[in-house]
Amino acid sequence: MTITIALAGKGGVGKTTFAGMVIKYLVQNQPGSILAIDADPSSNLNMVLGLDLEWTVGDIREDMLAQVKSTLVEGGAAMGGLPGGVSKREYLEYHVRSSLAEGSRFDMIAMGRGEGQGCYCAVNHNLREVVDGMSRHYAYVVIDNEAGMEHLSRRTTRDVQHLFVVSDPSQRGLVAAQRIAEMSKALDIRIENTYLVINRVVGELAPETIAFVEKLGLPLLGTISADAELASFDATGKALVDLPDNSPVYLSVETMLKKVL
Protein backbone atom coordinates (compact mmCIF):
# COMPACT_ATOMS: atom_id res chain seq x y z
CA MET A 1 0.00 0.00 0.00
CA THR A 2 1.24 3.49 -0.83
CA ILE A 3 1.66 5.73 2.22
CA THR A 4 0.82 9.36 1.48
CA ILE A 5 2.41 12.12 3.56
CA ALA A 6 1.31 15.74 3.14
CA LEU A 7 2.99 18.91 4.36
CA ALA A 8 1.21 22.22 4.92
CA GLY A 9 1.98 25.58 6.49
CA LYS A 10 1.98 29.27 5.70
CA GLY A 11 4.79 30.66 3.60
CA GLY A 12 8.19 31.12 5.16
CA VAL A 13 7.96 28.67 8.06
CA GLY A 14 10.27 26.02 6.57
CA LYS A 15 7.65 23.62 5.29
CA THR A 16 9.61 22.70 2.16
CA THR A 17 12.74 22.15 4.26
CA PHE A 18 10.74 19.75 6.42
CA ALA A 19 9.53 17.97 3.27
CA GLY A 20 13.13 17.53 2.16
CA MET A 21 14.10 16.05 5.53
CA VAL A 22 11.13 13.66 5.35
CA ILE A 23 12.37 12.40 1.97
CA LYS A 24 15.94 12.12 3.28
CA TYR A 25 14.64 10.00 6.18
CA LEU A 26 12.55 7.74 3.93
CA VAL A 27 15.48 7.14 1.58
CA GLN A 28 17.74 6.13 4.44
CA ASN A 29 15.31 4.19 6.62
CA GLN A 30 12.36 2.85 4.64
CA PRO A 31 12.24 0.40 1.72
CA GLY A 32 10.63 1.28 -1.58
CA SER A 33 10.64 4.22 -3.95
CA ILE A 34 9.36 7.73 -3.18
CA LEU A 35 7.42 10.24 -5.27
CA ALA A 36 7.73 13.86 -4.19
CA ILE A 37 4.97 16.17 -5.44
CA ASP A 38 5.65 19.90 -5.25
CA ALA A 39 2.10 21.30 -5.13
CA ASP A 40 3.16 24.78 -4.02
CA PRO A 41 3.63 27.15 -6.98
CA SER A 42 5.95 29.35 -4.90
CA SER A 43 8.16 26.64 -3.38
CA ASN A 44 11.42 25.19 -4.63
CA LEU A 45 11.33 21.57 -3.53
CA ASN A 46 13.57 20.60 -6.46
CA MET A 47 16.35 22.82 -5.06
CA VAL A 48 15.97 21.24 -1.62
CA LEU A 49 16.30 17.82 -3.26
CA GLY A 50 19.13 18.83 -5.60
CA LEU A 51 17.14 18.20 -8.80
CA ASP A 52 16.86 20.13 -12.04
CA LEU A 53 13.32 21.02 -13.09
CA GLU A 54 12.48 21.65 -16.73
CA TRP A 55 8.68 21.25 -16.91
CA THR A 56 5.85 21.53 -14.44
CA VAL A 57 2.38 20.02 -14.73
CA GLY A 58 1.05 23.57 -15.09
CA ASP A 59 3.27 24.10 -18.14
CA ILE A 60 2.04 20.84 -19.67
CA ARG A 61 -1.59 21.70 -19.03
CA GLU A 62 -1.29 25.17 -20.56
CA ASP A 63 0.62 23.83 -23.58
CA MET A 64 -2.08 21.22 -24.21
CA LEU A 65 -4.89 23.76 -23.91
CA ALA A 66 -3.07 26.11 -26.30
CA GLN A 67 -2.90 23.30 -28.88
CA VAL A 68 -6.59 22.50 -28.41
CA LYS A 69 -7.44 26.19 -28.86
CA SER A 70 -5.32 26.29 -32.02
CA THR A 71 -7.27 23.43 -33.63
CA LEU A 72 -10.52 25.20 -32.78
CA VAL A 73 -9.34 28.34 -34.54
CA GLU A 74 -8.00 26.46 -37.56
CA GLY A 75 -11.14 24.32 -37.84
CA GLY A 76 -9.47 21.00 -38.60
CA ALA A 77 -11.14 17.61 -38.70
CA ALA A 78 -10.52 17.12 -35.01
CA MET A 79 -11.74 20.52 -33.86
CA GLY A 80 -10.86 21.02 -30.23
CA GLY A 81 -8.60 17.99 -30.25
CA LEU A 82 -4.85 17.49 -30.48
CA PRO A 83 -2.71 17.01 -33.59
CA GLY A 84 -2.26 13.42 -34.74
CA GLY A 85 -5.44 12.17 -33.09
CA VAL A 86 -3.81 11.94 -29.64
CA SER A 87 -6.35 12.01 -26.81
CA LYS A 88 -6.01 14.61 -24.08
CA ARG A 89 -5.51 11.87 -21.49
CA GLU A 90 -2.74 10.24 -23.54
CA TYR A 91 -1.06 13.61 -24.09
CA LEU A 92 -1.13 14.45 -20.38
CA GLU A 93 0.06 11.03 -19.26
CA TYR A 94 3.02 10.99 -21.65
CA HIS A 95 4.21 14.49 -20.81
CA VAL A 96 3.63 14.24 -17.06
CA ARG A 97 5.69 11.03 -16.94
CA SER A 98 8.36 12.68 -19.09
CA SER A 99 8.53 15.65 -16.71
CA LEU A 100 9.59 13.54 -13.71
CA ALA A 101 12.87 14.70 -12.16
CA GLU A 102 14.75 11.60 -11.04
CA GLY A 103 16.90 11.30 -7.93
CA SER A 104 18.36 8.42 -5.97
CA ARG A 105 15.35 6.30 -4.95
CA PHE A 106 13.01 9.25 -5.34
CA ASP A 107 11.35 11.07 -8.21
CA MET A 108 9.78 14.51 -8.16
CA ILE A 109 7.01 16.20 -10.07
CA ALA A 110 6.05 19.86 -9.72
CA MET A 111 2.46 21.01 -10.19
CA GLY A 112 3.58 24.55 -11.05
CA ARG A 113 1.38 27.52 -11.81
CA GLY A 114 -2.32 27.63 -11.11
CA GLU A 115 -5.11 27.78 -13.63
CA GLY A 116 -5.58 30.76 -15.92
CA GLN A 117 -8.88 31.95 -17.34
CA GLY A 118 -11.47 29.45 -18.52
CA CYS A 119 -12.75 26.07 -17.35
CA TYR A 120 -10.15 23.58 -16.19
CA CYS A 121 -12.47 20.99 -14.66
CA ALA A 122 -12.03 18.32 -17.33
CA VAL A 123 -8.27 18.67 -17.67
CA ASN A 124 -7.81 18.73 -13.88
CA HIS A 125 -9.84 15.53 -13.63
CA ASN A 126 -7.54 13.87 -16.16
CA LEU A 127 -4.45 15.19 -14.39
CA ARG A 128 -5.66 13.86 -11.06
CA GLU A 129 -6.15 10.41 -12.58
CA VAL A 130 -2.72 10.51 -14.22
CA VAL A 131 -0.94 11.55 -11.01
CA ASP A 132 -2.87 9.02 -8.93
CA GLY A 133 -2.03 6.28 -11.43
CA MET A 134 1.66 7.13 -11.17
CA SER A 135 1.51 7.29 -7.38
CA ARG A 136 0.41 3.65 -7.09
CA HIS A 137 3.87 2.55 -8.21
CA TYR A 138 5.61 4.19 -5.23
CA ALA A 139 5.85 3.07 -1.62
CA TYR A 140 5.61 6.67 -0.40
CA VAL A 141 4.14 9.87 -1.84
CA VAL A 142 5.21 13.12 -0.17
CA ILE A 143 3.10 16.17 -1.13
CA ASP A 144 4.40 19.65 -0.34
CA ASN A 145 1.32 21.90 -0.34
CA GLU A 146 0.74 25.63 -0.37
CA ALA A 147 -0.71 27.25 2.74
CA GLY A 148 -4.31 26.70 1.67
CA MET A 149 -5.35 23.05 1.70
CA GLU A 150 -8.53 23.34 -0.34
CA HIS A 151 -6.71 22.47 -3.58
CA LEU A 152 -5.36 19.15 -2.27
CA SER A 153 -8.50 17.23 -3.25
CA ARG A 154 -8.01 18.54 -6.80
CA ARG A 155 -4.52 16.99 -6.85
CA THR A 156 -5.32 13.52 -5.57
CA THR A 157 -8.15 11.22 -4.57
CA ARG A 158 -5.82 9.26 -2.31
CA ASP A 159 -6.24 9.07 1.44
CA VAL A 160 -3.53 10.92 3.36
CA GLN A 161 -2.06 8.89 6.19
CA HIS A 162 -0.02 11.69 7.77
CA LEU A 163 -0.48 15.47 7.53
CA PHE A 164 2.29 17.55 9.08
CA VAL A 165 1.32 21.19 9.67
CA VAL A 166 4.49 23.25 10.05
CA SER A 167 4.65 26.54 11.93
CA ASP A 168 7.18 28.88 13.49
CA PRO A 169 6.88 29.61 17.25
CA SER A 170 4.92 32.85 16.79
CA GLN A 171 1.28 33.01 17.82
CA ARG A 172 0.37 34.24 14.33
CA GLY A 173 2.06 31.21 12.81
CA LEU A 174 0.38 28.84 15.25
CA VAL A 175 -3.06 30.32 14.62
CA ALA A 176 -2.45 29.89 10.87
CA ALA A 177 -1.46 26.26 11.51
CA GLN A 178 -4.69 25.70 13.44
CA ARG A 179 -6.74 27.18 10.58
CA ILE A 180 -4.95 24.98 8.04
CA ALA A 181 -5.71 21.90 10.16
CA GLU A 182 -9.37 22.91 10.43
CA MET A 183 -9.52 23.57 6.69
CA SER A 184 -8.17 20.09 5.97
CA LYS A 185 -11.21 18.52 7.64
CA ALA A 186 -13.47 19.91 4.91
CA LEU A 187 -11.51 18.27 2.08
CA ASP A 188 -13.02 15.51 -0.03
CA ILE A 189 -10.28 13.11 1.08
CA ARG A 190 -9.63 11.30 4.33
CA ILE A 191 -6.71 12.42 6.48
CA GLU A 192 -5.92 9.81 9.12
CA ASN A 193 -3.43 11.68 11.33
CA THR A 194 -2.62 15.38 11.70
CA TYR A 195 0.38 16.72 13.63
CA LEU A 196 1.85 20.11 14.47
CA VAL A 197 5.58 20.70 13.96
CA ILE A 198 7.18 23.90 15.28
CA ASN A 199 10.23 24.97 13.30
CA ARG A 200 13.03 27.51 13.90
CA VAL A 201 12.86 27.34 17.67
CA VAL A 202 15.57 29.32 19.48
CA GLY A 203 16.33 27.67 22.81
CA GLU A 204 13.30 26.19 24.54
CA LEU A 205 9.67 26.97 23.79
CA ALA A 206 8.44 29.76 26.03
CA PRO A 207 5.86 28.73 28.67
CA GLU A 208 3.36 31.08 26.99
CA THR A 209 3.88 29.30 23.68
CA ILE A 210 3.43 25.88 25.27
CA ALA A 211 0.20 27.04 26.92
CA PHE A 212 -1.03 28.46 23.62
CA VAL A 213 -0.23 25.23 21.75
CA GLU A 214 -2.15 23.20 24.32
CA LYS A 215 -5.28 25.20 23.50
CA LEU A 216 -5.04 24.61 19.75
CA GLY A 217 -6.33 21.04 19.80
CA LEU A 218 -3.55 20.06 17.39
CA PRO A 219 -1.09 17.48 18.76
CA LEU A 220 2.49 18.77 18.87
CA LEU A 221 4.74 16.08 17.37
CA GLY A 222 8.02 17.89 17.90
CA THR A 223 10.16 20.98 17.42
CA ILE A 224 13.12 21.86 15.21
CA SER A 225 15.77 24.29 16.40
CA ALA A 226 17.05 27.16 14.27
CA ASP A 227 20.30 25.97 12.69
CA ALA A 228 23.23 27.93 11.25
CA GLU A 229 24.40 25.07 9.02
CA LEU A 230 21.01 24.80 7.33
CA ALA A 231 21.00 28.58 6.82
CA SER A 232 24.43 28.28 5.19
CA PHE A 233 23.17 25.55 2.85
CA ASP A 234 20.23 27.76 1.91
CA ALA A 235 22.42 30.80 1.30
CA THR A 236 24.78 28.91 -1.03
CA GLY A 237 22.08 26.91 -2.85
CA LYS A 238 23.22 23.52 -1.60
CA ALA A 239 20.65 20.73 -1.59
CA LEU A 240 19.32 20.36 1.94
CA VAL A 241 19.07 16.58 1.58
CA ASP A 242 22.88 16.66 1.66
CA LEU A 243 22.89 17.92 5.24
CA PRO A 244 24.94 15.47 7.35
CA ASP A 245 23.08 12.79 9.25
CA ASN A 246 24.14 14.37 12.54
CA SER A 247 22.57 17.71 11.61
CA PRO A 248 20.31 18.84 14.47
CA VAL A 249 17.57 19.62 11.94
CA TYR A 250 17.67 16.15 10.42
CA LEU A 251 17.93 14.42 13.81
CA SER A 252 14.80 16.27 15.00
CA VAL A 253 12.83 15.18 11.94
CA GLU A 254 14.16 11.63 12.28
CA THR A 255 12.94 11.45 15.88
CA MET A 256 9.47 12.64 14.87
CA LEU A 257 9.12 10.25 11.95
CA LYS A 258 10.19 7.27 14.05
CA LYS A 259 7.14 7.96 16.22
CA VAL A 260 4.63 7.78 13.38
CA LEU A 261 6.10 5.50 10.69
C-alpha positions in Angstrom: 0.0 0.0 0.0 1.2 3.5 -0.8 1.7 5.7 2.2 0.8 9.4 1.5 2.4 12.1 3.6 1.3 15.7 3.1 3.0 18.9 4.4 1.2 22.2 4.9 2.0 25.6 6.5 2.0 29.3 5.7 4.8 30.7 3.6 8.2 31.1 5.2 8.0 28.7 8.1 10.3 26.0 6.6 7.6 23.6 5.3 9.6 22.7 2.2 12.7 22.2 4.3 10.7 19.7 6.4 9.5 18.0 3.3 13.1 17.5 2.2 14.1 16.1 5.5 11.1 13.7 5.3 12.4 12.4 2.0 15.9 12.1 3.3 14.6 10.0 6.2 12.5 7.7 3.9 15.5 7.1 1.6 17.7 6.1 4.4 15.3 4.2 6.6 12.4 2.8 4.6 12.2 0.4 1.7 10.6 1.3 -1.6 10.6 4.2 -3.9 9.4 7.7 -3.2 7.4 10.2 -5.3 7.7 13.9 -4.2 5.0 16.2 -5.4 5.6 19.9 -5.2 2.1 21.3 -5.1 3.2 24.8 -4.0 3.6 27.2 -7.0 5.9 29.4 -4.9 8.2 26.6 -3.4 11.4 25.2 -4.6 11.3 21.6 -3.5 13.6 20.6 -6.5 16.4 22.8 -5.1 16.0 21.2 -1.6 16.3 17.8 -3.3 19.1 18.8 -5.6 17.1 18.2 -8.8 16.9 20.1 -12.0 13.3 21.0 -13.1 12.5 21.6 -16.7 8.7 21.2 -16.9 5.8 21.5 -14.4 2.4 20.0 -14.7 1.1 23.6 -15.1 3.3 24.1 -18.1 2.0 20.8 -19.7 -1.6 21.7 -19.0 -1.3 25.2 -20.6 0.6 23.8 -23.6 -2.1 21.2 -24.2 -4.9 23.8 -23.9 -3.1 26.1 -26.3 -2.9 23.3 -28.9 -6.6 22.5 -28.4 -7.4 26.2 -28.9 -5.3 26.3 -32.0 -7.3 23.4 -33.6 -10.5 25.2 -32.8 -9.3 28.3 -34.5 -8.0 26.5 -37.6 -11.1 24.3 -37.8 -9.5 21.0 -38.6 -11.1 17.6 -38.7 -10.5 17.1 -35.0 -11.7 20.5 -33.9 -10.9 21.0 -30.2 -8.6 18.0 -30.3 -4.8 17.5 -30.5 -2.7 17.0 -33.6 -2.3 13.4 -34.7 -5.4 12.2 -33.1 -3.8 11.9 -29.6 -6.4 12.0 -26.8 -6.0 14.6 -24.1 -5.5 11.9 -21.5 -2.7 10.2 -23.5 -1.1 13.6 -24.1 -1.1 14.4 -20.4 0.1 11.0 -19.3 3.0 11.0 -21.7 4.2 14.5 -20.8 3.6 14.2 -17.1 5.7 11.0 -16.9 8.4 12.7 -19.1 8.5 15.6 -16.7 9.6 13.5 -13.7 12.9 14.7 -12.2 14.7 11.6 -11.0 16.9 11.3 -7.9 18.4 8.4 -6.0 15.3 6.3 -4.9 13.0 9.3 -5.3 11.3 11.1 -8.2 9.8 14.5 -8.2 7.0 16.2 -10.1 6.0 19.9 -9.7 2.5 21.0 -10.2 3.6 24.5 -11.0 1.4 27.5 -11.8 -2.3 27.6 -11.1 -5.1 27.8 -13.6 -5.6 30.8 -15.9 -8.9 31.9 -17.3 -11.5 29.4 -18.5 -12.7 26.1 -17.4 -10.1 23.6 -16.2 -12.5 21.0 -14.7 -12.0 18.3 -17.3 -8.3 18.7 -17.7 -7.8 18.7 -13.9 -9.8 15.5 -13.6 -7.5 13.9 -16.2 -4.5 15.2 -14.4 -5.7 13.9 -11.1 -6.2 10.4 -12.6 -2.7 10.5 -14.2 -0.9 11.6 -11.0 -2.9 9.0 -8.9 -2.0 6.3 -11.4 1.7 7.1 -11.2 1.5 7.3 -7.4 0.4 3.7 -7.1 3.9 2.6 -8.2 5.6 4.2 -5.2 5.8 3.1 -1.6 5.6 6.7 -0.4 4.1 9.9 -1.8 5.2 13.1 -0.2 3.1 16.2 -1.1 4.4 19.7 -0.3 1.3 21.9 -0.3 0.7 25.6 -0.4 -0.7 27.2 2.7 -4.3 26.7 1.7 -5.3 23.1 1.7 -8.5 23.3 -0.3 -6.7 22.5 -3.6 -5.4 19.1 -2.3 -8.5 17.2 -3.2 -8.0 18.5 -6.8 -4.5 17.0 -6.9 -5.3 13.5 -5.6 -8.1 11.2 -4.6 -5.8 9.3 -2.3 -6.2 9.1 1.4 -3.5 10.9 3.4 -2.1 8.9 6.2 0.0 11.7 7.8 -0.5 15.5 7.5 2.3 17.6 9.1 1.3 21.2 9.7 4.5 23.3 10.0 4.7 26.5 11.9 7.2 28.9 13.5 6.9 29.6 17.2 4.9 32.9 16.8 1.3 33.0 17.8 0.4 34.2 14.3 2.1 31.2 12.8 0.4 28.8 15.3 -3.1 30.3 14.6 -2.4 29.9 10.9 -1.5 26.3 11.5 -4.7 25.7 13.4 -6.7 27.2 10.6 -5.0 25.0 8.0 -5.7 21.9 10.2 -9.4 22.9 10.4 -9.5 23.6 6.7 -8.2 20.1 6.0 -11.2 18.5 7.6 -13.5 19.9 4.9 -11.5 18.3 2.1 -13.0 15.5 0.0 -10.3 13.1 1.1 -9.6 11.3 4.3 -6.7 12.4 6.5 -5.9 9.8 9.1 -3.4 11.7 11.3 -2.6 15.4 11.7 0.4 16.7 13.6 1.8 20.1 14.5 5.6 20.7 14.0 7.2 23.9 15.3 10.2 25.0 13.3 13.0 27.5 13.9 12.9 27.3 17.7 15.6 29.3 19.5 16.3 27.7 22.8 13.3 26.2 24.5 9.7 27.0 23.8 8.4 29.8 26.0 5.9 28.7 28.7 3.4 31.1 27.0 3.9 29.3 23.7 3.4 25.9 25.3 0.2 27.0 26.9 -1.0 28.5 23.6 -0.2 25.2 21.7 -2.2 23.2 24.3 -5.3 25.2 23.5 -5.0 24.6 19.8 -6.3 21.0 19.8 -3.6 20.1 17.4 -1.1 17.5 18.8 2.5 18.8 18.9 4.7 16.1 17.4 8.0 17.9 17.9 10.2 21.0 17.4 13.1 21.9 15.2 15.8 24.3 16.4 17.1 27.2 14.3 20.3 26.0 12.7 23.2 27.9 11.2 24.4 25.1 9.0 21.0 24.8 7.3 21.0 28.6 6.8 24.4 28.3 5.2 23.2 25.5 2.8 20.2 27.8 1.9 22.4 30.8 1.3 24.8 28.9 -1.0 22.1 26.9 -2.9 23.2 23.5 -1.6 20.6 20.7 -1.6 19.3 20.4 1.9 19.1 16.6 1.6 22.9 16.7 1.7 22.9 17.9 5.2 24.9 15.5 7.3 23.1 12.8 9.2 24.1 14.4 12.5 22.6 17.7 11.6 20.3 18.8 14.5 17.6 19.6 11.9 17.7 16.1 10.4 17.9 14.4 13.8 14.8 16.3 15.0 12.8 15.2 11.9 14.2 11.6 12.3 12.9 11.5 15.9 9.5 12.6 14.9 9.1 10.3 12.0 10.2 7.3 14.0 7.1 8.0 16.2 4.6 7.8 13.4 6.1 5.5 10.7 
